[in-house]
C-alpha cells in the first residue's frame, strides 16, 4: 500500500473494540470477511497519515467525504474480530470536541468557521438517518483517560521496548465481559465511597459505550503514539492500570491513605505527559 507520508504522527492513545464477524449484518459481514484475508491491511499510523493529509488543502478537508472501508483485524483463538475505523464518524465527533480544547481565534485560524458549520450541518443530516451510529474507536490526545484503565488489569499489559526500526508498544487487551465487570465493580465502589468524581462520570460514559457491542468482543487499550513522547524508562515503569485498581481496592477497604497514594502516582505521571504538550 502506498503511504501518504513517511512522517510518524504521534501523541494519541486509543480505546478500541473488536467485534466477532457474527456481530455484523450482511453485507458488511462478508466485506469484513474478505477484508480480513487481505495481506496489505493498513496500520493505525496509516489512518493518521491520511487524516493529516486531508488537512493540507485549502480549505482543509476536516471530515472525509466517504466513510472508511478499512478496519483493524485480530484473530482470537480462530475467531476473526474486526474494529472498523469509521473515520468519518469519528472526525465529526472530534470536530465537536475541538471547541472545548482550543481558543476561538486559534480554532478559526486552523479550521475556518464556514468549514466547521458545513461539517456540523452534514453531521446533523447524517445522524438523522443513522441515529444508532457509534464508533468502535475512542481517541485521547496527550493522555490515557484514567477511566480507561479500569477496564483492564496489569496482567493483561504487554510492553515491548522496540528497536531502531520498530517503535515501542504498550497496550492491554481484555474480553468484553471482563471490561464490563470491572466497570460495574469500579462504579459500585466509587459511588459507595466518593460523593462525586470525574472518574465516575467517565466510567458511566465508557460503560454505556461498551454495552453497544457484542458480549464476545475484545477491548484494547493502546498507548499508540504516546510511546513516541515517553522515554523508554517511563514506559517500562508505567503500570497505571495497577495503580487505578489499587486505588479502587483501597477505597473499597476504607483505606483512604493507600487510595490517595495511588491517585498521586497517577496524577503526577499523567501531568508530566500533558506538560510535554505545553512545551512543544
N, C-alpha and C positions, 0 to 999 in steps of 0.2 A: 504494500500500500504506500503511495507517495505521501510524504509528510508535508503538512502545511508550513511548518517551521521547525528548525532544529533547536529552538530555544525551549528550555525546560521551564514550564510555568508553575511556580511553587505556591506555598503558603495556604493551602486549603486542605481540610480534613473532610472525611466522608462517612456517612452512615448509610449503608446500602441493605436492601432486602432482595434476596434471590428466591424467586418462587419456582416450584417444580412446573414442568411443561403442562401438566394436567390442570394447573390453575388458570390457564389461558384459554379463552374460547377460540373456536375456529373463525376465520382462517389464520388468526395470529399465532395459534399453537404450531401450525405447520410451518409458518415463516420462521419461528424461532428454532424449530427442529432442524430446518435446513441451515439456518444461520450458525447453529452450534457446531455443525460439521465443517465450517469454513476454517482453513488453516491461517488466514490472514486477518483475524479479528483485531480491531484496534484496541489500544490501551487507554487508561484514563488520561494520560498526557496527550494523546491524540485528540481526545474530546476537548481538552482545554485549549490546545493549539488552534483548533477550528473556531472555538468561541473567540479567541483573541484575534484571529484573522478577520472575523466579522466586524470588529471594532475599528479596523483600519480605514475603511472607506469613509467618504464624506457625503451625506450624513452616515453615521455608523449603523450597522445592522444590529440592533440591540436584541432582537429575538429572531431566530431562524424563520424563514418563510414557510418551511415544511418541517414536520416533526421527524426526528431522527428514527431511522430504522435499525440502529445499532444497539448493542447490549453487551453487558459483561456476562460471562458464562462460567459456571462451575459444574463439575461432575462430582456429586456427593454420593459415594457408595453405589455408583452406577446409575444414579438418578440425575438427569440434566436439570439444572436450575438456572434461571435467567433473571438478570436485573436490567430491564430496559433503561436506556439513557433518558428518554423523554426530555431532550434538551430544550425543546420549545416551551413546554410547560414550566420547566424549572427556570428558564430565562424570564418568563413573565413574572413568576413568583419572586425571583431575585430582584427584579426591577422595582417591585413594590416595596421591598425592604431597603432599597438604597437611600430613600429619603430620611430614614432613621439613622443612617451612618455618615452621610456626607452633608456639609453645609450647603445651602441652596446655591450660592454663587459657584461653588466647585461642581455641584451636580449639573447646573446649567451649562457650565463650560465643557464638561465631559459628555453629557447627553442633553442636547437642546430640548427645551420644553415641548416643542412640536413633535419631536420624535417620541418622547415619553407619553404624550397624550394619545398619539396614534396607537402605540403599543398597548396602552391601557384600554382603549376602545376595542381593539382587536381581541384582547383577552376577555373582555366582558361579553362580547358576542360569542366567542368560542365556548366560554364557560356555560352560557345559557344552553348550548347544545350538548355539553359534556359535564353535567353537574356533579357526577361521581368521580371525576378525574382526580388522581393523586399520583405524586411522584414515587418512584422506587428508590430515589437517592436524595438524601439531605446533605447540604454542604455548609461548612462553617469555615470562615477565613480567620487565620491567626489564632486559632484556639480549637480545642475539642470541648464542647459544652459538657459540664460536669454530669448532667443527667444522662448523657450517652454512656458514661462509664458504669451506670447502674445496671445496664443491660448485659454486661459481660463480667467474666471473672479473670483473675490473674492467671489461672491455669490455662486459659484459652489464649493467652498472649503469645504472639510469635514475633520475635525480633531477629533481624539479620543485619549484620554490620555493613554489608555492601562492599563493592570494590571500586576501582577507578572507572570501570565501565558501567557498573550496575549500582544504582543508588541504594541506600539502606531501606529497610522495610520495618514497619511496626504496625501490627494490626491484631484484631481479635475477631474470631468467628464463633457464633453460638447458635444452637437451634432456636427457632422462634418460640417454642414452648418454654424454654429456659428464660429467654429475654422477657416474655410476658410475666412469668412467675416472679422474676426479680423486680420488675416494675411494681407489681402488686404488693410484694413484701416491703419494698422501699417506701412506697406511698403510705402503707399502713403504719410503719414505724415513724415516719416523719410527721404524719398527721397526729399521731398519739403524743409526740414529744415536742413539736415545734409549732408555734402559733401560726406563722406564715413564713414562706421561704421561696425564693426564685426557683430553687431546686424542685419544690413541689409542683409549681406551675409548669416547669419544663418536663417533669415526669408525666404529668397528666396529658400534656400535649403529645409527647412521643408515644405514650401508651395508646392513645386514641389512634395514632397513625399506624402502629403495629397491628391493631385489630382489623385493619383493612385488608390484611394479607392472609394467604393460605397458612394454616397451622403447621404445615411441614416445610415452611420456608426456612431460610438461613439468614441470620443477621450478621453483618460485617461492619466493624468499626475500623476504619483505615486512616492512619495519620497522613496518608497521601503526600502532598507537597510540603508539609511541615517538617519532614525529615531533611529537607534541604536547608532549613534555617536553624535547626537544633544541632549543637555539637554532639559528636558520637557518644561522649561520656554521659551527657544528659539524656540522650535517647535510651541508652542501655540501662540507665538507672531510673527511668520513668516507669513507675508502677502505679499509675493514677487509679486504675480500676481497683487495685488492692487498697489504696488509701480511701477511696469512696466507700468500699464495702466495710472497711474497718471503722470508718466514721459512723455509718448507719448502724452497724452492730453495737458500737459503743452507746449510741443513743438508745437502742433497744434495751441495753442493760442498765441504763440510767447513769452511765459513766460520762459525764459532761466533759471532764478533763481530757480523756482519751479522744473523744469526738472533736474537741477543739484542736488538739494537736494534729489530727489527720486533716482537718479543714485548713489549718495554717500551712501545712505542707503543700496542699493542692493550690491554695491561693497564691503562695509565693512562686510555685513552679509556673503557673499559667500567667501570672502577672509579668514574669520575666519574658515570656514569649510575646505577649502583647506589647511590651515595651520595645521590642525589636521593630515592631511596625512603626512606632513613632520615630525611631531612629533612622528609618530607611529613607 
